[in-house]
Amino acid sequence: MSRLTRITLLLIVLALVMAMTLGERLWVRGWSRPLEVTIYPIALDSASAAFVSQLRPGNYQEIESYLVSEGRRWKKSFPAPRLKVAQPLRELPPHMQPRSALEAIQYSLRLRWYGFRHTPFWASLGQVRMFVLYHEPTFNQSLPHSLGLQKGLLGVVHVFASDSQQAQNNIVIAHELLHTLGAIDKYDASGQPLNPQGYADLHAYPLHPQQQAEIMAGRIPVTEHRAEMPHSLADTVIGYATAAEIGW
Ligand SMILES: [Zn+2]
């Protein structure tokens, strides 16, 4: 194969990937068809494997109902999203904490390659794929950062394998799922929700304490400088800025 042919082929592949990425993004943001989300549970250790093997759609039902009820607040005609749970995957997605724009691109490509190898290609087109990694719950342990990529509609979420953590896990999954649809974070460097876009109720008087969290701000502002974790998705809302970012 000549050099020119190789470069031409590579350019065609790149153009196809870019067209596919753009097409998928327009497709999901159009909201004319039901948003389809597949959860791929992955156990990180033997203790979590037993927990993961008994996961059912019911464990994530709350996320589906949340999207329906929040969607109906912002968008009148709105086909209900569908959430499915796939068989657990054995191989782990690539792990990397990107420190530069170039590393972020590399990571995104590696994650897309992982998705291509471990999920059905045609059935996944235009669908969000969330890889949910279950860790054994241990005291005082912090989890690696979760992420949701708009390019490729992929998310990697780290959660604890415990029934008592289910409500918290669903908050993290919903947050990263909204990232894949184009939503951006709404908190500052110290984790405090941004005013006004990170507040659930801007018309509350007094403004603090707020009763709920904006989902992309992640916490409930109880004072101007202090915020608390919500207990479940019921304590969160999709605010006006997030709604606009995801095309509602
Ligand atoms: Zn985020």
Residues whose N, C-alpha, C, O or C-beta is under 5 A from the ligand:
A	BS01	ZN	D185
